[in-house]
Amino acid sequence: IDVAVTENTAHTALLETLATSTDGERELHEGGRWRGVLMAVCAVPFVGLGLAIMSQPWLAPERLKSNTLSAIGAGAAIAVIALIFLWLGVRRFKRAPQVALRLTPEHFVFANLAQPLPIEHIAGVTLQFMQGIWVTVELTPEAPL
């Protein structure tokens, strides 16, 4: 636990140094482009596998004498699950250019908030480095949300 605390402290200090050295407006993205491509590419062979299993009763009926329905069902299940992952990968790839957080000298502009959040209404910010960077923003009671 001590190692994680020191790593978090070091990462926070590095990000604070980078934040003070910049000026103007900065845009932060989710970074999901590569994960979307990887998910879609990994799903394509399983779509093919599911379709191949589903086609076995018609291509080689002598091998599947009484199990044609189970082969079609198993192939359909594999193909449907792979198509879901393929769709999620394409969706993640398409959403990657969207700005998740825009930092200006006066505001935090989150993609899912209706209006910008003024910096003077932020009581505290914590960063957690688990599976990426998690930003937790604590607001003052008079924050306009």
Salt bridges, closest charged atoms under 4 A:
GLU25 OE2 - ARG102 NE 3.32
